[in-house]
Amino acid sequence: MDDKKQKRILTGDRPTGKLHLGHYVGSLKNRVKLQHEYDTFLIIADVQALTTNFENPEKLSEDVREVAKDYLAVGIDPEIATIFVQSMVPEIAELTVFYSMIVTVNQLQHNPTIKSEAAQYGYSDLTYGFLGYPVSQAADITFCKADLVPVGGDQLPHVEQTRRIVRKFNQLYAPVFPEPEALIGDFPRLVGLDGKNKMSKSLGNAIFLADSADEVAQKINQAVTDPARIRKDDPGHPEVCTVFEYHKAFNEEEVPEIEEACRAGTIGCVACKKNLANKINALLDPIRERRARYEENPALIDEILLAGTKKAREIGKETLEEVREAMHLNYFEKIT
């Protein structure tokens, strides 16, 4: 068997609604590839979604299914990848509690990702769950003994926190866990349609994987371009144009030609945007087709989630038996 097949990866998303093109270029496209190389576990982290959405838990039921549909639509194969729901694997919560005993508040307060996200959401008084997000994430990664965690550079502090937790647990009790490594990808961070911030549902600057062809074209028409271009034949500055950034992500083969024409003023923004919309819609058409099949059969989505969660829970139970034994918490025979 290929050695790569023997390694396990853990990745996933917090369910906060439909996924967008930023998710696609930043992680989903890579996950579709990785599922054929590694034993892939995809977590829909609904508990962690409550760290910033605790006032609206009723939305999670829909959001969990929307994320699952997007996973399946982009090409995640439930026959080879395990998609599961975090809150339905209580062993993750149990492991989170055990880890919280060996992680200091000081470590969490100095986590750069926590600090930046707190600033982003305007939190000055952090909830226990928000501050402890990296501990919960460590439990996500290790309950199934993942070897690798695909991440961008901004998520490295979380993986390093997990590695510290694993080292301390293994030293204190027994070598239960492998020390996970970050599988770093050089993926572009897609700027939003406003040209100012990364693509985000909350900022209203996103193109969703579920958008129709007309919606995509309309949104591209509204995208920020070079503000110095007043007339069609004005020389352009593609380095400041959001639409050009999208061409680099979704129309790479035409980038040199588009850049030259833009700088020479021989292509207008309207034509450039139309070309881009066509390219993005060509990418999204098969994704829309797959998504439509699952939308027509919503029971199948639940079947996939339940099957994946059952598998995850079985693995979690085995891991927690080892954890309890290592911590001398297995006082009695198994209670059924």
MOKA-V562180 format. One record per backbone hydrogen bond with DSSP energy under -0.5 kcal/mol. CO is the residue of the C=O (numbers start at 1). NH is the residue of the N-H. Records with the same first field share a line. If there is no record, write none. Layout:
# MOKA-V562180
CO: NH, NH
This chain:
# MOKA-V562180
2: 5, 6
3: 6, 7
4: 7
7: 39
8: 147, 148
9: 41
11: 43
13: 45
14: 16
19: 209
20: 23, 24
21: 25
22: 26
23: 27, 28
24: 29
27: 31
28: 32
29: 33
30: 34
31: 35
33: 36
34: 37, 38
38: 40
39: 9
40: 82
41: 11, 43
42: 84
43: 13, 45
44: 46, 86
45: 49
46: 50
47: 50
48: 51
49: 52, 53
50: 54
53: 56
56: 59
57: 60
59: 63
60: 64
61: 65
62: 66
63: 67
64: 68
65: 69
66: 70
67: 71
68: 72
69: 73
70: 74
71: 75, 76
72: 75
76: 78
77: 80, 81
80: 40
81: 83
82: 42, 84
84: 44, 86
85: 88
86: 89
88: 90
89: 92, 93
90: 94
91: 95
92: 96
93: 97
94: 98
95: 99
96: 100
97: 101
98: 101
99: 102
104: 108
105: 109
106: 110
108: 111
111: 115
112: 116
113: 117
114: 118
115: 119
116: 120
117: 121
118: 122, 123
122: 124
124: 126
127: 131
128: 132
130: 133
132: 135, 136
133: 137
134: 138
135: 139
136: 140
137: 141
138: 142
139: 143
140: 144
141: 146
142: 145
147: 181
148: 10
149: 183
151: 185
152: 155
153: 156
155: 158, 159
156: 160
157: 161
158: 162
159: 163
160: 164
161: 165
162: 166
163: 167
164: 168
165: 169
166: 170
167: 171
168: 172
169: 173, 174
174: 176
178: 180
181: 149
182: 184
183: 151
185: 187
188: 190
190: 199
192: 195
193: 224
197: 192
200: 205
201: 204
205: 193
206: 208
207: 21
208: 211
212: 216
213: 217
214: 218
215: 219
216: 220
217: 221
218: 222
219: 222, 223
220: 223
224: 242, 243
225: 227
226: 229
228: 230
231: 234
237: 240
238: 241
240: 242
241: 245
242: 246
243: 247
244: 248
245: 249
246: 250
247: 251
251: 254
252: 255
254: 258
255: 259
256: 260
257: 261
258: 262
259: 263
260: 264
261: 265, 266, 267
262: 236, 265
268: 272
269: 273
270: 274
271: 275
272: 276
273: 277
274: 278
275: 279
276: 280
277: 281
278: 282
279: 283
280: 284
281: 285
282: 286
283: 287
284: 288
285: 289
286: 290
287: 291
288: 292
289: 293
290: 294
291: 295
292: 296
293: 297
294: 297
295: 298
297: 300, 301
298: 302
299: 303
300: 304
301: 305
302: 306
303: 307
304: 308
305: 309
306: 310
307: 311
308: 312
309: 313
310: 314
311: 315
312: 316
313: 317
314: 318
315: 319
316: 320
317: 321
318: 322
319: 323
320: 324
321: 325
322: 326
323: 327
324: 329, 330
325: 328
329: 331
334: 336
